[in-house]
Amino acid sequence: MENENKSDVITLIFCVALIVVSLISSFAYYNIVRENNMSKNIESAISRGVDPISVKCTYESVPSATCITYALRGK
C-alpha cells in the first residue's frame, strides 16, 4: 500500500512538471513566432514606403510612449 502511494506521488509530480514545461514552451514559441511575423511585416512595410513604427505599434499589447506619441502626432 505504501509503495502505491509513492508511485502516485511520483506520477503526480511528473505530470505537473510536464504541464509546466509545456506551458513555458508554448509561451516561448508564441512569442518567437509573433516576433518573426512582426519583423517580416516591418520589412514589408519599409519596402512599400509605410512607416515601420505604425506596424510595430499594431503589435503592442500594452501602449508604449513611442506608440502614444506616434498616434498623437497624426498625419
C-alpha positions in Angstrom: 0.0 0.0 0.0 2.8 2.4 0.9 4.5 1.6 -2.4 1.4 2.6 -4.4 1.3 6.0 -2.6 4.9 6.7 -3.6 4.1 5.7 -7.1 1.1 8.0 -7.2 3.1 11.0 -5.8 5.9 10.4 -8.3 3.3 10.3 -11.2 1.6 13.4 -9.9 4.9 15.3 -9.7 5.9 14.1 -13.2 2.5 15.2 -14.7 2.7 18.7 -13.0 6.3 19.1 -14.3 5.3 18.1 -17.8 2.4 20.6 -17.7 4.7 23.4 -16.5 7.3 22.7 -19.2 4.6 22.5 -21.8 3.2 25.9 -20.8 6.6 27.5 -20.8 7.5 26.0 -24.2 4.1 27.2 -25.7 4.6 30.7 -24.4 8.1 30.9 -25.8 7.0 29.5 -29.1 4.2 32.0 -29.3 6.5 34.9 -28.6 9.1 33.8 -31.1 6.5 33.4 -33.9 5.0 36.8 -33.0 8.4 38.5 -33.2 9.2 36.8 -36.5 5.9 37.9 -38.0 6.4 41.5 -36.8 9.9 41.6 -38.3 8.6 40.3 -41.7 5.8 42.9 -41.6 8.1 45.7 -40.8 10.4 44.7 -43.7 7.5 44.6 -46.0 6.3 48.0 -44.8 9.7 49.5 -45.4 9.8 48.2 -48.9 6.3 49.7 -49.6 7.1 53.0 -48.1 4.9 52.6 -45.0 6.2 53.9 -41.7 7.6 50.9 -39.7 6.6 52.5 -36.4 2.9 52.1 -37.3 3.5 48.4 -38.0 5.3 48.0 -34.7 2.6 49.7 -32.8 0.0 47.4 -34.1 1.7 44.5 -32.4 1.9 46.3 -29.0 -0.4 44.8 -26.4 0.4 47.5 -23.8 0.7 51.1 -25.1 4.2 52.4 -25.1 5.3 56.0 -25.0 6.6 55.7 -28.6 3.2 54.5 -29.9 1.2 57.0 -27.9 3.4 59.8 -29.3 3.1 58.4 -32.8 -0.7 58.2 -32.5 -1.0 61.8 -31.1 1.3 63.1 -33.9 -1.3 62.3 -36.5 -0.9 62.5 -40.3 
